Amino acid sequence: MLRTEVLESEDRVVLISYERFTDDPEGVVLVTGLSDSAIQGRLDALDAYLLDFAVLEIDRRKRTISYRASPVVSIPAYLIADQDGVAIDWDYSRLLVDREVEIVWDVALAQIAGRSTYAPTTIVAGVYRATAGAVLRASANGVAVELPESIEHDGPHDVWPDAHVEAQLFEAIKAILDSRPLDPSRLAVELSGGMDSALTSIAAAAVAGPGVMSVGAQFNGPMGAAQRERRSMLRDHGGFDDLSVPAERFAPFGPTSLRRIRYGVWPEDENYPELFEAMFGMLQAAGIDTLVSGLGGDELYTAYEGEEGAPAGKGESACAFLTAEGLAIAHRARSPYPAGWLQETCWSGAASESQRVLRYGLWPVHPYHTLALARFVSRLPRRYRRDRRLLRDTLCELLGNQVFATDYVKETFKLVAHRGIAENRAYLIDLVQRSNLSRHPGIADQAILAALAGDIEALDHHTYNALFRVLKVFCFFQ
């Protein structure tokens, strides 16, 4: 799926790794004896590249090492620069092993409060993360960050009266997949039963043909029954070899969970690594090396200020597990990341999955994380974007079934999370009691302990989410 160019001049060595188009050659190409202007021309050309890429540059004359991520950034790298030199790795656990780290408290408290902390600086002092369109430059003076320029959305446009926008969306998703060198025998699709993965999986089957593997978590209860029916319909439509994993078997925080290992799961990573480790391990055993997801589908349907359903500004919401001092620090934490065609949750969502997929030899393909597609949907009239109507109508046309338009019961991990916390409450209570985090004046440790000792299922939605967030931070720094 990838190609790497190594370019060398007298002063610079540049490595460019990028997603291949179908007709791109494989492998690594080395070109030496170039001029700096020739190298710069190649780097400038990346501004128009449609797929994901990353650039690592060593400047011998300036004695700097820099890392640049694309505006898509499927796989962020992490960087540490200290007296021992510069270390860069996509796997943060390898960078942190055997290190005593310093917590960046404003980031930690902001994460517990549910505020976005997407930025090159992280919850660990001295650890930087590659973010969309940004450059990290390490030198003897430390690490400097260059953020991208913010883009301006130009709002909705009219469409031709006879435009078949639903067909255009499906053809666009197919073209995005078909542009890559996908091998059907080594390809899998995430098939949750939800709308976003439904469209990407149907498109993958249209491109690759029947027999592609599909994988998804299966829930219990009425929600699970509705999900099972949708997955069955999609499996039959796409001709998938389906792998269904019972979510209840992989509840969070259990004895074999990576969360029980120090630095095992970054607090911003996905909420259920236990489940994804199981699914991705089985895909690896089946010879799969490419995974198509529905990540980022929700983010396509932007609502502009003044439109019906536009999000209201975030207020100073309370958090049961932070003190007044902790809330004040969290609310001052940081300003928003510069706007791009993709929304911030696309970048953070891809980052949250990146450790799992790469550790199992999988390359992620997120069709919705495509700049041209995001521009296309963002310019549609509100009637297409409201309540994701374009997606619903597209699925109804393709499947000949109205389930996604009129009878859609969305799946949720909440009940599985309740079980994971309740079954592992002794471990979690001990973790909070012995953790140094509990002694910070911004942490309401007694409130955390009271919640853990009580009825987890009785917690309101806001309090449950905050509890899950605070436990992720405590687990990482145990």
Solvent accessible surface area in square Angstrom, and as a share of the most:
residue,aa,sasa,rsa
1,M,46,0.20
2,L,72,0.36
3,R,34,0.12
4,T,29,0.17
5,E,22,0.10
6,V,29,0.17
7,L,11,0.06
8,E,47,0.21
9,S,7,0.05
10,E,158,0.71
11,D,38,0.20
12,R,26,0.10
13,V,25,0.15
14,V,0,0.00
15,L,61,0.30
16,I,0,0.00
17,S,38,0.25
18,Y,13,0.05
19,E,4,0.02
20,R,22,0.08
21,F,51,0.21
22,T,77,0.45
23,D,129,0.67
24,D,33,0.17
25,P,81,0.51
26,E,130,0.58
27,G,39,0.38
28,V,108,0.62
29,V,46,0.26
30,L,116,0.58
31,V,54,0.31
32,T,81,0.47
33,G,76,0.73
34,L,51,0.25
35,S,61,0.39
36,D,54,0.28
37,S,86,0.56
38,A,48,0.38
39,I,0,0.00
40,Q,75,0.33
41,G,41,0.39
42,R,66,0.24
43,L,11,0.06
44,D,78,0.40
45,A,56,0.44
46,L,1,0.01
47,D,113,0.58
48,A,82,0.64
49,Y,46,0.17
50,L,107,0.53
51,L,12,0.06
52,D,10,0.05
53,F,9,0.04
54,A,23,0.18
55,V,7,0.04
56,L,49,0.25
57,E,27,0.12
58,I,68,0.34
59,D,12,0.06
60,R,112,0.41
61,R,160,0.58
62,K,124,0.52
63,R,198,0.72
64,T,17,0.10
65,I,49,0.25
66,S,10,0.06
67,Y,27,0.10
68,R,53,0.19
69,A,3,0.02
70,S,0,0.00
71,P,56,0.35
72,V,10,0.06
73,V,7,0.04
74,S,6,0.04
75,I,26,0.13
76,P,3,0.02
77,A,8,0.06
78,Y,2,0.01
79,L,2,0.01
80,I,11,0.06
81,A,30,0.23
82,D,53,0.27
83,Q,166,0.74
84,D,125,0.65
85,G,36,0.34
86,V,55,0.32
87,A,37,0.28
88,I,56,0.28
89,D,27,0.14
90,W,70,0.25
91,D,8,0.04
92,Y,0,0.00
93,S,30,0.19
94,R,128,0.47
95,L,16,0.08
96,L,1,0.00
97,V,90,0.52
98,D,142,0.74
99,R,86,0.31
100,E,144,0.65
101,V,37,0.21
102,E,121,0.54
103,I,29,0.15
104,V,43,0.24
105,W,68,0.24
106,D,47,0.24
107,V,1,0.00
108,A,0,0.00
109,L,0,0.00
110,A,0,0.00
111,Q,18,0.08
112,I,0,0.00
113,A,12,0.09
114,G,35,0.34
115,R,71,0.26
116,S,65,0.42
117,T,5,0.03
118,Y,10,0.04
119,A,13,0.10
120,P,8,0.05
121,T,61,0.35
122,T,5,0.03
123,I,0,0.00
124,V,3,0.02
125,A,42,0.33
126,G,44,0.42
127,V,4,0.03
128,Y,42,0.16
129,R,4,0.02
130,A,3,0.02
131,T,0,0.00
132,A,3,0.02
133,G,22,0.22
134,A,2,0.01
135,V,24,0.14
136,L,2,0.01
137,R,81,0.29
138,A,2,0.01
139,S,39,0.25
140,A,112,0.87
141,N,152,0.78
142,G,30,0.29
143,V,30,0.17
144,A,57,0.44
145,V,55,0.32
146,E,83,0.37
147,L,91,0.46
148,P,40,0.25
149,E,160,0.72
150,S,66,0.43
151,I,48,0.24
152,E,147,0.66
153,H,62,0.28
154,D,77,0.40
155,G,12,0.12
156,P,65,0.41
157,H,90,0.40
158,D,139,0.72
159,V,41,0.24
160,W,200,0.70
161,P,134,0.85
162,D,129,0.67
163,A,29,0.23
164,H,90,0.40
165,V,1,0.01
166,E,26,0.12
167,A,38,0.29
168,Q,80,0.36
169,L,0,0.00
170,F,22,0.09
171,E,94,0.42
172,A,30,0.23
173,I,0,0.00
174,K,48,0.20
175,A,60,0.47
176,I,20,0.10
177,L,0,0.00
178,D,87,0.45
179,S,30,0.20
180,R,17,0.06
181,P,33,0.21
182,L,28,0.14
183,D,57,0.29
184,P,62,0.39
185,S,85,0.55
186,R,118,0.43
187,L,0,0.00
188,A,0,0.00
189,V,1,0.00
190,E,33,0.15
191,L,0,0.00
192,S,40,0.26
193,G,0,0.00
194,G,5,0.05
195,M,2,0.01
196,D,25,0.13
197,S,8,0.05
198,A,0,0.00
199,L,0,0.00
200,T,1,0.00
201,S,0,0.00
202,I,6,0.03
203,A,0,0.00
204,A,0,0.00
205,A,14,0.11
206,A,58,0.45
207,V,46,0.26
208,A,21,0.16
209,G,21,0.21
210,P,116,0.73
211,G,39,0.37
212,V,1,0.00
213,M,38,0.17
214,S,0,0.00
215,V,2,0.01
216,G,5,0.05
217,A,10,0.07
218,Q,18,0.08
219,F,5,0.02
220,N,88,0.45
221,G,46,0.44
222,P,123,0.77
223,M,27,0.12
224,G,0,0.00
225,A,46,0.36
226,A,24,0.19
227,Q,0,0.00
228,R,121,0.44
229,E,126,0.56
230,R,3,0.01
231,R,9,0.03
232,S,34,0.22
233,M,43,0.19
234,L,0,0.00
235,R,88,0.32
236,D,100,0.52
237,H,90,0.40
238,G,6,0.05
239,G,33,0.31
240,F,13,0.05
241,D,83,0.43
242,D,45,0.23
243,L,39,0.20
244,S,56,0.36
245,V,2,0.01
246,P,67,0.42
247,A,1,0.01
248,E,35,0.16
249,R,193,0.70
250,F,63,0.26
251,A,16,0.12
252,P,0,0.00
253,F,1,0.00
254,G,13,0.13
255,P,111,0.70
256,T,137,0.80
257,S,5,0.04
258,L,48,0.24
259,R,2,0.01
260,R,68,0.25
261,I,97,0.49
262,R,101,0.37
263,Y,11,0.04
264,G,8,0.08
265,V,3,0.01
266,W,1,0.00
267,P,4,0.03
268,E,48,0.21
269,D,5,0.03
270,E,21,0.10
271,N,60,0.31
272,Y,15,0.06
273,P,1,0.00
274,E,23,0.10
275,L,2,0.01
276,F,36,0.15
277,E,34,0.15
278,A,23,0.18
279,M,8,0.04
280,F,1,0.00
281,G,21,0.20
282,M,79,0.35
283,L,0,0.00
284,Q,89,0.40
285,A,93,0.72
286,A,55,0.43
287,G,44,0.43
288,I,8,0.04
289,D,40,0.20
290,T,5,0.03
291,L,1,0.01
292,V,0,0.00
293,S,1,0.00
294,G,10,0.10
295,L,57,0.28
296,G,8,0.08
297,G,1,0.01
298,D,76,0.39
299,E,36,0.16
300,L,9,0.04
301,Y,20,0.08
302,T,33,0.19
303,A,18,0.14
304,Y,39,0.15
305,E,177,0.79
306,G,80,0.77
307,E,36,0.16
308,E,114,0.51
309,G,63,0.60
310,A,31,0.24
311,P,112,0.70
312,A,94,0.73
313,G,76,0.73
314,K,168,0.71
315,G,52,0.50
316,E,122,0.55
317,S,61,0.39
318,A,70,0.54
319,C,5,0.03
320,A,57,0.44
321,F,3,0.01
322,L,10,0.05
323,T,47,0.27
324,A,88,0.68
325,E,90,0.40
326,G,0,0.00
327,L,33,0.17
328,A,44,0.34
329,I,32,0.16
330,A,0,0.00
331,H,40,0.18
332,R,172,0.63
333,A,17,0.13
334,R,67,0.25
335,S,88,0.57
336,P,120,0.76
337,Y,20,0.07
338,P,29,0.18
339,A,50,0.39
340,G,16,0.15
341,W,46,0.16
342,L,5,0.02
343,Q,70,0.31
344,E,44,0.20
345,T,79,0.46
346,C,3,0.02
347,W,12,0.04
348,S,38,0.25
349,G,16,0.15
350,A,1,0.01
351,A,8,0.06
352,S,18,0.11
353,E,13,0.06
354,S,1,0.01
355,Q,0,0.00
356,R,0,0.00
357,V,0,0.00
358,L,39,0.19
359,R,69,0.25
360,Y,45,0.17
361,G,48,0.46
362,L,2,0.01
363,W,34,0.12
364,P,3,0.02
365,V,1,0.00
366,H,6,0.03
367,P,0,0.00
368,Y,2,0.01
369,H,5,0.02
370,T,17,0.10
371,L,38,0.19
372,A,49,0.38
373,L,5,0.02
374,A,7,0.06
375,R,68,0.25
376,F,60,0.25
377,V,0,0.00
378,S,4,0.03
379,R,84,0.31
380,L,6,0.03
381,P,17,0.11
382,R,37,0.14
383,R,135,0.49
384,Y,30,0.12
385,R,2,0.01
386,R,94,0.34
387,D,84,0.44
388,R,39,0.14
389,R,79,0.29
390,L,0,0.00
391,L,1,0.00
392,R,30,0.11
393,D,46,0.24
394,T,2,0.01
395,L,0,0.00
396,C,12,0.07
397,E,102,0.46
398,L,51,0.25
399,L,28,0.14
400,G,70,0.67
401,N,61,0.31
402,Q,103,0.46
403,V,29,0.17
404,F,0,0.00
405,A,25,0.20
406,T,107,0.62
407,D,97,0.50
408,Y,46,0.18
409,V,69,0.40
410,K,124,0.52
411,E,27,0.12
412,T,64,0.37
413,F,53,0.22
414,K,50,0.21
415,L,105,0.52
416,V,4,0.02
417,A,0,0.00
418,H,9,0.04
419,R,98,0.36
420,G,0,0.00
421,I,0,0.00
422,A,36,0.28
423,E,111,0.50
424,N,16,0.08
425,R,71,0.26
426,A,78,0.61
427,Y,36,0.14
428,L,0,0.00
429,I,40,0.20
430,D,70,0.36
431,L,1,0.00
432,V,0,0.00
433,Q,109,0.49
434,R,121,0.44
435,S,8,0.05
436,N,113,0.58
437,L,3,0.01
438,S,14,0.09
439,R,157,0.57
440,H,34,0.15
441,P,79,0.50
442,G,0,0.00
443,I,6,0.03
444,A,22,0.17
445,D,37,0.19
446,Q,126,0.56
447,A,36,0.28
448,I,0,0.00
449,L,28,0.14
450,A,68,0.53
451,A,13,0.10
452,L,0,0.00
453,A,70,0.55
454,G,33,0.32
455,D,92,0.48
456,I,3,0.02
457,E,125,0.56
458,A,75,0.58
459,L,34,0.17
460,D,84,0.44
461,H,113,0.51
462,H,90,0.40
463,T,23,0.13
464,Y,12,0.05
465,N,45,0.23
466,A,1,0.00
467,L,0,0.00
468,F,8,0.03
469,R,55,0.20
470,V,0,0.00
471,L,0,0.00
472,K,20,0.09
473,V,2,0.01
474,F,0,0.00
475,C,2,0.01
476,F,1,0.01
477,F,20,0.08
478,Q,44,0.19
